[in-house]
Amino acid sequence: MGAAVPTRPLALTMGEPAGIGAEIALKAWQRRQDAALPAFFYIGDAAHLERLARQLHWPVPIVTIAAPDEAAAAFAHGLPVLR
C-alpha cells in the first residue's frame, strides 16, 4: 500500500539560516514532477531564495503567497513562499 498523498500543501521551513534548507527547497521544486512531490510552500525570505536561485543558475520562479491555502494553485507556476 502506497503512502497517502496530502490533501493540503506541505509547509517547509527554512531551517538553520546558515544551512542548506533554501537549496533543498529550490531543488525539490525543480524535481517536483520527476519525484511526484505534493504541493509545498516555503516559509522564509523570498528575496533570499530569488538571489540564491540566480546565483546557482537554477530557473526557479518564486511566487509570494499571503496564506497557505494559496500554495497549491501557485505551485505549478513557481515555488510558493509565504510572506
N, CA, C and O atoms as a GROMACS GRO file, in nm:
protein
  332
    1MET      N    1   0.084  -0.117   0.000
    1MET     CA    2   0.000   0.000   0.000
    1MET      C    3   0.090   0.124   0.000
    1MET      O    4   0.180   0.134   0.082
    2GLY      N    5   0.066   0.219  -0.091
    2GLY     CA    6   0.147   0.340  -0.101
    2GLY      C    7   0.112   0.442   0.005
    2GLY      O    8   0.011   0.431   0.074
    3ALA      N    9   0.198   0.539   0.016
    3ALA     CA   10   0.176   0.647   0.112
    3ALA      C   11   0.062   0.736   0.064
    3ALA      O   12   0.044   0.757  -0.057
    4ALA      N   13  -0.014   0.787   0.156
    4ALA     CA   14  -0.124   0.877   0.124
    4ALA      C   15  -0.068   1.011   0.077
    4ALA      O   16   0.029   1.062   0.133
    5VAL      N   17  -0.130   1.067  -0.024
    5VAL     CA   18  -0.090   1.199  -0.074
    5VAL      C   19  -0.162   1.304   0.008
    5VAL      O   20  -0.284   1.298   0.024
    6PRO      N   21  -0.087   1.401   0.062
    6PRO     CA   22  -0.151   1.505   0.144
    6PRO      C   23  -0.253   1.584   0.061
    6PRO      O   24  -0.231   1.611  -0.057
    7THR      N   25  -0.364   1.619   0.124
    7THR     CA   26  -0.464   1.700   0.055
    7THR      C   27  -0.436   1.848   0.070
    7THR      O   28  -0.489   1.930  -0.004
    8ARG      N   29  -0.352   1.883   0.167
    8ARG     CA   30  -0.312   2.022   0.187
    8ARG      C   31  -0.164   2.034   0.154
    8ARG      O   32  -0.089   1.938   0.171
    9PRO      N   33  -0.121   2.151   0.108
    9PRO     CA   34   0.022   2.169   0.079
    9PRO      C   35   0.107   2.153   0.206
    9PRO      O   36   0.064   2.190   0.316
   10LEU      N   37   0.224   2.099   0.189
   10LEU     CA   38   0.318   2.083   0.300
   10LEU      C   39   0.390   2.216   0.325
   10LEU      O   40   0.418   2.291   0.232
   11ALA      N   41   0.419   2.243   0.450
   11ALA     CA   42   0.496   2.362   0.488
   11ALA      C   43   0.641   2.320   0.506
   11ALA      O   44   0.669   2.225   0.579
   12LEU      N   45   0.731   2.391   0.442
   12LEU     CA   46   0.874   2.363   0.451
   12LEU      C   47   0.941   2.487   0.510
   12LEU      O   48   0.941   2.593   0.447
   13THR      N   49   0.995   2.475   0.629
   13THR     CA   50   1.060   2.590   0.691
   13THR      C   51   1.205   2.601   0.644
   13THR      O   52   1.263   2.504   0.596
   14MET      N   53   1.260   2.718   0.657
   14MET     CA   54   1.396   2.741   0.609
   14MET      C   55   1.500   2.667   0.692
   14MET      O   56   1.610   2.642   0.643
   15GLY      N   57   1.468   2.631   0.814
   15GLY     CA   58   1.565   2.562   0.898
   15GLY      C   59   1.673   2.657   0.947
   15GLY      O   60   1.648   2.777   0.966
   16GLU      N   61   1.790   2.606   0.966
   16GLU     CA   62   1.904   2.685   1.011
   16GLU      C   63   1.936   2.793   0.907
   16GLU      O   64   1.957   2.760   0.790
   17PRO      N   65   1.940   2.921   0.946
   17PRO     CA   66   1.964   3.028   0.849
   17PRO      C   67   2.092   3.010   0.766
   17PRO      O   68   2.097   3.049   0.650
   18ALA      N   69   2.194   2.951   0.826
   18ALA     CA   70   2.319   2.929   0.752
   18ALA      C   71   2.324   2.790   0.689
   18ALA      O   72   2.427   2.749   0.635
   19GLY      N   73   2.214   2.717   0.695
   19GLY     CA   74   2.210   2.580   0.646
   19GLY      C   75   2.174   2.570   0.499
   19GLY      O   76   2.183   2.667   0.424
   20ILE      N   77   2.133   2.449   0.459
   20ILE     CA   78   2.106   2.422   0.318
   20ILE      C   79   1.957   2.410   0.286
   20ILE      O   80   1.919   2.359   0.180
   21GLY      N   81   1.873   2.456   0.377
   21GLY     CA   82   1.729   2.446   0.357
   21GLY      C   83   1.680   2.513   0.230
   21GLY      O   84   1.593   2.460   0.162
   22ALA      N   85   1.734   2.629   0.198
   22ALA     CA   86   1.691   2.702   0.078
   22ALA      C   87   1.727   2.624  -0.048
   22ALA      O   88   1.646   2.615  -0.140
   23GLU      N   89   1.848   2.568  -0.052
   23GLU     CA   90   1.889   2.489  -0.168
   23GLU      C   91   1.801   2.366  -0.184
   23GLU      O   92   1.764   2.330  -0.296
   24ILE      N   93   1.768   2.302  -0.073
   24ILE     CA   94   1.682   2.184  -0.078
   24ILE      C   95   1.544   2.220  -0.133
   24ILE      O   96   1.488   2.147  -0.215
   25ALA      N   97   1.489   2.332  -0.087
   25ALA     CA   98   1.358   2.376  -0.135
   25ALA      C   99   1.360   2.405  -0.285
   25ALA      O  100   1.270   2.364  -0.358
   26LEU      N  101   1.463   2.475  -0.331
   26LEU     CA  102   1.474   2.506  -0.473
   26LEU      C  103   1.488   2.380  -0.557
   26LEU      O  104   1.419   2.365  -0.658
   27LYS      N  105   1.574   2.289  -0.516
   27LYS     CA  106   1.597   2.166  -0.591
   27LYS      C  107   1.471   2.078  -0.589
   27LYS      O  108   1.437   2.016  -0.690
   28ALA      N  109   1.403   2.072  -0.475
   28ALA     CA  110   1.281   1.992  -0.467
   28ALA      C  111   1.176   2.045  -0.563
   28ALA      O  112   1.108   1.967  -0.630
   29TRP      N  113   1.162   2.178  -0.572
   29TRP     CA  114   1.064   2.233  -0.665
   29TRP      C  115   1.103   2.198  -0.809
   29TRP      O  116   1.016   2.167  -0.890
   30GLN      N  117   1.231   2.204  -0.840
   30GLN     CA  118   1.275   2.169  -0.976
   30GLN      C  119   1.242   2.023  -1.009
   30GLN      O  120   1.209   1.993  -1.123
   31ARG      N  121   1.252   1.936  -0.913
   31ARG     CA  122   1.232   1.793  -0.936
   31ARG      C  123   1.091   1.747  -0.900
   31ARG      O  124   1.065   1.627  -0.893
   32ARG      N  125   1.001   1.840  -0.878
   32ARG     CA  126   0.866   1.809  -0.828
   32ARG      C  127   0.793   1.709  -0.915
   32ARG      O  128   0.726   1.620  -0.862
   33GLN      N  129   0.805   1.719  -1.046
   33GLN     CA  130   0.731   1.628  -1.133
   33GLN      C  131   0.798   1.491  -1.140
   33GLN      O  132   0.731   1.388  -1.131
   34ASP      N  133   0.930   1.489  -1.155
   34ASP     CA  134   1.002   1.361  -1.161
   34ASP      C  135   0.983   1.280  -1.033
   34ASP      O  136   0.969   1.158  -1.038
   35ALA      N  137   0.982   1.350  -0.920
   35ALA     CA  138   0.970   1.283  -0.790
   35ALA      C  139   0.825   1.270  -0.744
   35ALA      O  140   0.799   1.217  -0.636
   36ALA      N  141   0.730   1.318  -0.825
   36ALA     CA  142   0.587   1.315  -0.791
   36ALA      C  143   0.562   1.376  -0.653
   36ALA      O  144   0.490   1.319  -0.570
   37LEU      N  145   0.624   1.492  -0.629
   37LEU     CA  146   0.608   1.559  -0.500
   37LEU      C  147   0.473   1.627  -0.488
   37LEU      O  148   0.423   1.683  -0.586
   38PRO      N  149   0.414   1.624  -0.371
   38PRO     CA  150   0.290   1.701  -0.350
   38PRO      C  151   0.326   1.849  -0.341
   38PRO      O  152   0.442   1.885  -0.323
   39ALA      N  153   0.226   1.932  -0.353
   39ALA     CA  154   0.248   2.076  -0.341
   39ALA      C  155   0.305   2.109  -0.204
   39ALA      O  156   0.265   2.051  -0.103
   40PHE      N  157   0.399   2.203  -0.202
   40PHE     CA  158   0.454   2.251  -0.076
   40PHE      C  159   0.482   2.400  -0.088
   40PHE      O  160   0.486   2.454  -0.198
   41PHE      N  161   0.499   2.464   0.025
   41PHE     CA  162   0.537   2.606   0.025
   41PHE      C  163   0.649   2.625   0.125
   41PHE      O  164   0.663   2.549   0.221
   42TYR      N  165   0.727   2.729   0.103
   42TYR     CA  166   0.844   2.759   0.183
   42TYR      C  167   0.810   2.873   0.278
   42TYR      O  168   0.744   2.970   0.241
   43ILE      N  169   0.856   2.860   0.400
   43ILE     CA  170   0.840   2.968   0.497
   43ILE      C  171   0.980   3.026   0.521
   43ILE      O  172   1.063   2.965   0.589
   44GLY      N  173   1.004   3.142   0.466
   44GLY     CA  174   1.135   3.204   0.476
   44GLY      C  175   1.137   3.331   0.392
   44GLY      O  176   1.032   3.387   0.360
   45ASP      N  177   1.255   3.375   0.359
   45ASP     CA  178   1.276   3.501   0.287
   45ASP      C  179   1.273   3.479   0.136
   45ASP      O  180   1.362   3.414   0.081
   46ALA      N  181   1.171   3.532   0.069
   46ALA     CA  182   1.156   3.515  -0.075
   46ALA      C  183   1.272   3.579  -0.151
   46ALA      O  184   1.319   3.523  -0.250
   47ALA      N  185   1.318   3.695  -0.106
   47ALA     CA  186   1.430   3.763  -0.175
   47ALA      C  187   1.556   3.679  -0.168
   47ALA      O  188   1.632   3.672  -0.265
   48HIS      N  189   1.579   3.615  -0.054
   48HIS     CA  190   1.696   3.527  -0.041
   48HIS      C  191   1.687   3.411  -0.140
   48HIS      O  192   1.786   3.377  -0.205
   49LEU      N  193   1.570   3.350  -0.151
   49LEU     CA  194   1.552   3.239  -0.246
   49LEU      C  195   1.575   3.284  -0.390
   49LEU      O  196   1.639   3.213  -0.467
   50GLU      N  197   1.525   3.401  -0.425
   50GLU     CA  198   1.544   3.453  -0.560
   50GLU      C  199   1.692   3.475  -0.589
   50GLU      O  200   1.741   3.438  -0.696
   51ARG      N  201   1.764   3.535  -0.493
   51ARG     CA  202   1.908   3.558  -0.512
   51ARG      C  203   1.983   3.425  -0.526
   51ARG      O  204   2.068   3.410  -0.614
   52LEU      N  205   1.950   3.332  -0.441
   52LEU     CA  206   2.018   3.203  -0.443
   52LEU      C  207   1.991   3.129  -0.575
   52LEU      O  208   2.083   3.072  -0.633
   53ALA      N  209   1.869   3.130  -0.621
   53ALA     CA  210   1.835   3.064  -0.749
   53ALA      C  211   1.915   3.127  -0.863
   53ALA      O  212   1.966   3.055  -0.949
   54ARG      N  213   1.927   3.259  -0.863
   54ARG     CA  214   2.008   3.327  -0.966
   54ARG      C  215   2.154   3.287  -0.956
   54ARG      O  216   2.218   3.257  -1.058
   55GLN      N  217   2.209   3.287  -0.835
   55GLN     CA  218   2.350   3.250  -0.814
   55GLN      C  219   2.378   3.108  -0.862
   55GLN      O  220   2.484   3.081  -0.919
   56LEU      N  221   2.286   3.018  -0.838
   56LEU     CA  222   2.303   2.878  -0.876
   56LEU      C  223   2.264   2.851  -1.021
   56LEU      O  224   2.283   2.740  -1.072
   57HIS      N  225   2.209   2.953  -1.088
   57HIS     CA  226   2.161   2.941  -1.226
   57HIS      C  227   2.053   2.835  -1.238
   57HIS      O  228   2.048   2.758  -1.334
   58TRP      N  229   1.966   2.832  -1.137
   58TRP     CA  230   1.852   2.740  -1.136
   58TRP      C  231   1.726   2.818  -1.171
   58TRP      O  232   1.692   2.914  -1.102
   59PRO      N  233   1.656   2.778  -1.275
   59PRO     CA  234   1.535   2.851  -1.317
   59PRO      C  235   1.414   2.817  -1.228
   59PRO      O  236   1.328   2.738  -1.266
   60VAL      N  237   1.412   2.877  -1.110
   60VAL     CA  238   1.302   2.853  -1.017
   60VAL      C  239   1.232   2.986  -0.990
   60VAL      O  240   1.284   3.070  -0.917
   61PRO      N  241   1.114   3.005  -1.048
   61PRO     CA  242   1.039   3.127  -1.017
   61PRO      C  243   0.987   3.120  -0.873
   61PRO      O  244   0.946   3.014  -0.825
   62ILE      N  245   0.989   3.232  -0.807
   62ILE     CA  246   0.939   3.242  -0.671
   62ILE      C  247   0.804   3.313  -0.675
   62ILE      O  248   0.791   3.420  -0.733
   63VAL      N  249   0.704   3.251  -0.613
   63VAL     CA  250   0.569   3.308  -0.608
   63VAL      C  251   0.536   3.337  -0.462
   63VAL      O  252   0.525   3.246  -0.381
   64THR      N  253   0.519   3.464  -0.430
   64THR     CA  254   0.486   3.502  -0.293
   64THR      C  255   0.337   3.479  -0.270
   64THR      O  256   0.253   3.520  -0.351
   65ILE      N  257   0.306   3.413  -0.160
   65ILE     CA  258   0.166   3.388  -0.124
   65ILE      C  259   0.137   3.451   0.012
   65ILE      O  260   0.227   3.467   0.095
   66ALA      N  261   0.012   3.486   0.034
   66ALA     CA  262  -0.028   3.551   0.160
   66ALA      C  263  -0.083   3.451   0.261
   66ALA      O  264  -0.089   3.480   0.380
   67ALA      N  265  -0.123   3.332   0.213
   67ALA     CA  266  -0.182   3.231   0.302
   67ALA      C  267  -0.150   3.092   0.248
   67ALA      O  268  -0.138   3.075   0.126
   68PRO      N  269  -0.138   2.994   0.335
   68PRO     CA  270  -0.106   2.858   0.291
   68PRO      C  271  -0.205   2.801   0.189
   68PRO      O  272  -0.165   2.721   0.104
   69ASP      N  273  -0.331   2.840   0.196
   69ASP     CA  274  -0.428   2.784   0.102
   69ASP      C  275  -0.408   2.832  -0.042
   69ASP      O  276  -0.475   2.783  -0.133
   70GLU      N  277  -0.316   2.927  -0.064
   70GLU     CA  278  -0.283   2.973  -0.198
   70GLU      C  279  -0.172   2.890  -0.261
   70GLU      O  280  -0.145   2.902  -0.381
   71ALA      N  281  -0.107   2.806  -0.183
   71ALA     CA  282   0.012   2.734  -0.228
   71ALA      C  283  -0.016   2.636  -0.341
   71ALA      O  284   0.061   2.629  -0.437
   72ALA      N  285  -0.122   2.560  -0.332
   72ALA     CA  286  -0.150   2.458  -0.433
   72ALA      C  287  -0.164   2.520  -0.572
   72ALA      O  288  -0.109   2.467  -0.669
   73ALA      N  289  -0.235   2.629  -0.583
   73ALA     CA  290  -0.253   2.694  -0.712
   73ALA      C  291  -0.123   2.756  -0.763
   73ALA      O  292  -0.096   2.755  -0.883
   74ALA      N  293  -0.042   2.809  -0.673
   74ALA     CA  294   0.083   2.875  -0.710
   74ALA      C  295   0.192   2.774  -0.746
   74ALA      O  296   0.282   2.807  -0.823
   75PHE      N  297   0.185   2.652  -0.693
   75PHE     CA  298   0.290   2.553  -0.707
   75PHE      C  299   0.323   2.520  -0.852
   75PHE      O  300   0.439   2.490  -0.883
   76ALA      N  301   0.227   2.523  -0.939
   76ALA     CA  302   0.251   2.493  -1.080
   76ALA      C  303   0.330   2.603  -1.150
   76ALA      O  304   0.392   2.578  -1.253
   77HIS      N  305   0.329   2.724  -1.094
   77HIS     CA  306   0.393   2.839  -1.157
   77HIS      C  307   0.528   2.874  -1.098
   77HIS      O  308   0.609   2.941  -1.162
   78GLY      N  309   0.553   2.830  -0.977
   78GLY     CA  310   0.678   2.860  -0.909
   78GLY      C  311   0.676   2.807  -0.768
   78GLY      O  312   0.578   2.748  -0.723
   79LEU      N  313   0.785   2.830  -0.698
   79LEU     CA  314   0.795   2.787  -0.558
   79LEU      C  315   0.721   2.887  -0.471
   79LEU      O  316   0.764   3.002  -0.459
   80PRO      N  317   0.610   2.847  -0.410
   80PRO     CA  318   0.535   2.939  -0.325
   80PRO      C  319   0.612   2.969  -0.196
   80PRO      O  320   0.664   2.879  -0.130
   81VAL      N  321   0.618   3.097  -0.162
   81VAL     CA  322   0.684   3.141  -0.039
   81VAL      C  323   0.583   3.223   0.041
   81VAL      O  324   0.529   3.323  -0.007
   82LEU      N  325   0.558   3.180   0.163
   82LEU     CA  326   0.466   3.252   0.249
   82LEU      C  327   0.532   3.377   0.300
   82LEU      O  328   0.641   3.372   0.356
   83ARG      N  329   0.464   3.492   0.280
   83ARG     CA  330   0.523   3.617   0.329
   83ARG      C  331   0.479   3.648   0.467
   83ARG      O  332   0.519   3.750   0.524
   0.00000   0.00000   0.00000
